[in-house]
Every structure is written in C-alpha cells, then in structure tokens.
Amino acid sequence: MGDWENPYRTLDKEYEVRQLQVFHNMMKKGYIYRQNKPVHWSPSSRTALAEAELEYHDDHQSKSVYVKLSVINSTLNSQEGLKDNLYILIWTTTPWTLPANQAVAINPNIEYSIVCPNNDTLMTQNNYIIATKRLDQLIGTTYIHPISEKQCKIIDASHITEESGTGLVHIAPGHGMEDYEACKKFDIPTFCPVDEFGIFTSEVGESTFEGKLVLTDGTLAVIEYLKKRNSLIKEENFKHKYPYDWRTKKPIILRATPQWFANVEAIKQQAIKLLEDVKMVPKSARYRSLYHEVNGGVPIPVFYESETDVPLLTDSSVEHINEIFKKHGSDGWWELDDQELLAPEYKNNGKTYRKGNDTMDVWFDSGVSWNFILEQTKKKDFKAIADLYLEGSDQHRGWFQFSLLTSVAVNDKAPYSTLITHGFVMGEQDQKMSKSLGNVINPSTIIKGGKNEPAYGVNVLRL
C-alpha cells in the first residue's frame, strides 16, 4: 500500500524544489497571473482562503437594510414633477459594503416600475424604482452614492434575479466576485477600504466608520449614518447561509487584494473528461463540484519593482530561485537578502526590487505530491501516476482536486486511477471529530484507558 522506506514530506528540500518546478511549468504555460480582485478573506486568521477551506453555517445572522438612493440624471421619460422625487431602492445583507458601492445593477430581462407608497400623488411623495414592469431606459441612470455622494450609474448584469430584494442590486466590486465581473465590463474601478483585519481604513471616506470592524461595529456605524440622512427605509435581522473560516470557526468576508492565481479554466474540461476514467469509491463521490481557480507554504518566487510595484516573474528569475532552493530549501527565500535572490541579469539594470511575501496555498503544496512519486518511480508512459488516492470526503475540494488540476496542467493526465473516500468518526453531538471543535477522543485513551476511562484495547479502536 505504500513505500514506507521512501516517504515524501512537503517540508523536505527536495519536495520544495519539485513543487517550484511544477509552478514554473504552469507559469510558462500561462496559467499563473496576478490580479486585484475579491477573494474569500478571513479577518480572524488574516489570510485568503480557498473554497475548500470554508464552512457554511446555516444560522448566520446579518443586518439587512433597504436603502434609497437619489436619482439625479434619469434616462426615463419621467412624468412631470417626478424628477426631483425619484429614488432607487436597494436591499443588502452587507451594509458595511455600501461605502465601496460603485454602481447599481439591474437585469434587462426583469420588469421594473416606479411606485409611490400610500397611493399618494407623484407630485408630493417619494417615488421608488423597483422590479415589477419593463423600463428599458433605466440603464445609464445616474444616482447619488449613499456615503460619498459621488455620482454613480445603473448598469446591466445578468446575474440579478427577482428572488430577493428589489431587483436593483448594490454593486461593490471590491467585495463580491459577481460584482467584480459586472464592473469589469464597464471599466469601473475596484475599491476596497477594508484592511486584513476586517477593519475600515481611512480610505472609507467617513470618520465615524474608520477603525471599526466591518462585521460588527462597522455595520452598525453605516446603518446609523443612513438613518441620520434619512436614507434607510427598513432594517431587520436576516438569517441565512454564510461562509466561515474552517480553522477559526469565525465568519469571513469578500475582500479585494492583489493575489496570485492559477487560472485553470483552460484545462477544466480536460480534467472533467479524465475523471470519467477514474474509479471512485463510493460512486456518489463523482458528482462533487470542481473548483477552478486556486491561489497560492512555499513562497511564490516573485519580485516587485520598488517604484512601480510591477512584478518580476520570468524563466530566468524562477530558475535562479530553484537553484537556491536546491541548496537552502524554501528557507533561503526568507533568510537570504534580496540581492542574493535576484538573478544576475537583474542586479544592475538600473532598477531596485523587493521580494514578495506571498506563499503558495497549502493545497498546492500537497497537490503536487504526484510529482515526487513520478520522480521516484521513473514512469514515462503512464495513464495515471498513482494507483490509489485515499482520503476523507472533504478532500474532493482539497487534495484530490488540487492533485488533479496541477497534474492535468503539467502532464495532461490524471494523477490517480482510483479514488477512495472514507467517512469520519463522529462525536457524541453527531459532528465529525475535530481538534478545533474539541470533541476528539485520544486514541491512546481508548487503547490504554484514562483517568476515568477503562482500557478497551487496539481491536476496539480499529472497529
């Protein structure tokens, strides 16, 4: 079942060298890129998280708000007297993202109406645009930002639905992937006034927000601000499904930050096709989702120009770092100075560089273990590198997936021919045993007994 005389360890120097080689191969194929876009961010551990590192809690409580935004330059054929009293009505469960609002989005396939509460006359009452009737001229309408009072526009986005809210969606590209993609089409900049601790920075533009945690006091400060300016229509608690950090068990946020990504969209279909030939036990495991973007521990071997922050990541620079890894392992990146780490051709080119502090995702670390096996077995003509991968069901989005994606990217082949997914030992509250939950029974206690526990022996533990 295993070659115990020649194990691989991700902390070994030889393993790190091979990992960097995989990264280099993916870089040469154009899969590695850097972008300032939203990622799952854990304020409690101050790091970006992959989808596989999230836990979703069904009972999360958020403050949801309905907010009115004043329309100042409408493309609608307005009724006389309507122009000065027309508002967009939006709904959000993340009031703390309103300072980062850059647009409001509608779906051109949804019908919208102008409504007046209390059946009063349009001449004297506020009028709100909501989803009920077709208003084709709505796209391009200008409104006043709820915090900064700058002028923003309504844009079209196909992901908007009528299932919740008003059909007009507050868009903050610094705090949501769909928002980011919607704004990218219109060259709307990404704005994120939140730091790695989940705290509003001075960029937020309102002194009463600055320094506050966005998920707690920051949310309350934004709501209070809206109340004072008569922009808040309704506030209520909202129970919904929300992502948490699997290590700290605390809620995460979406936050734009410059990150390195492996864009494997180009190999996704090939990966799915190769999975058809992989035997999966149990068979139901085949239908788990394929996450197709990962961020990256082993350091990412990139330098940045000191003046421009432009990244330096070339064949020669990575090859030079790989030679250093052969001597020092990844510790060399942290222990040697920048000049020692720079490839010779960049030391006297009139520019100064600083090394980056980003590291590859731990799933990338373990996901390239096939490379070590390939080297040990000296396989050349093969259908799959390993006969069997065995792990828990959570690894379909972790080790299993990252192994598949990196192997397909480099070898155009699956790293395994069979996947076996085992279950979990459950605690007395019907939750899987986990050190972070504190519900683990020490195996030695089962075998040898404890202070108030009898000894059951090895066979009971095996059962």
TANOR-V565496 format. One record per helix or strand. SS is the DSSP state (helix for helix, strand for strand). FROM is the first residue (numbers start at 1). TO is the last residue. If there is no record, write none. Layout:
ss:SS from:FROM to:TO
ss:SS from:FROM to:TO
This chain:
ss:helix from:13 to:28
ss:strand from:32 to:42
ss:strand from:47 to:49
ss:helix from:51 to:53
ss:strand from:54 to:73
ss:helix from:83 to:85
ss:strand from:86 to:92
ss:helix from:95 to:100
ss:strand from:103 to:106
ss:strand from:113 to:116
ss:helix from:117 to:119
ss:strand from:127 to:130
ss:helix from:136 to:138
ss:strand from:142 to:144
ss:strand from:151 to:156
ss:strand from:169 to:171
ss:helix from:177 to:184
ss:strand from:194 to:194
ss:strand from:199 to:200
ss:helix from:202 to:204
ss:strand from:213 to:213
ss:helix from:217 to:228
ss:strand from:232 to:245
ss:strand from:251 to:251
ss:strand from:253 to:263
ss:helix from:265 to:275
ss:strand from:279 to:281
ss:helix from:283 to:287
ss:strand from:293 to:295
ss:strand from:299 to:299
ss:strand from:303 to:305
ss:strand from:311 to:312
ss:helix from:315 to:328
ss:helix from:331 to:335
ss:helix from:338 to:341
ss:helix from:344 to:346
ss:strand from:353 to:355
ss:strand from:359 to:359
ss:helix from:362 to:367
ss:helix from:369 to:377
ss:strand from:386 to:386
ss:strand from:389 to:392
ss:helix from:393 to:396
ss:helix from:399 to:411
ss:strand from:416 to:416
ss:strand from:418 to:422
ss:strand from:426 to:426
ss:strand from:432 to:432
ss:helix from:443 to:448
ss:helix from:458 to:462
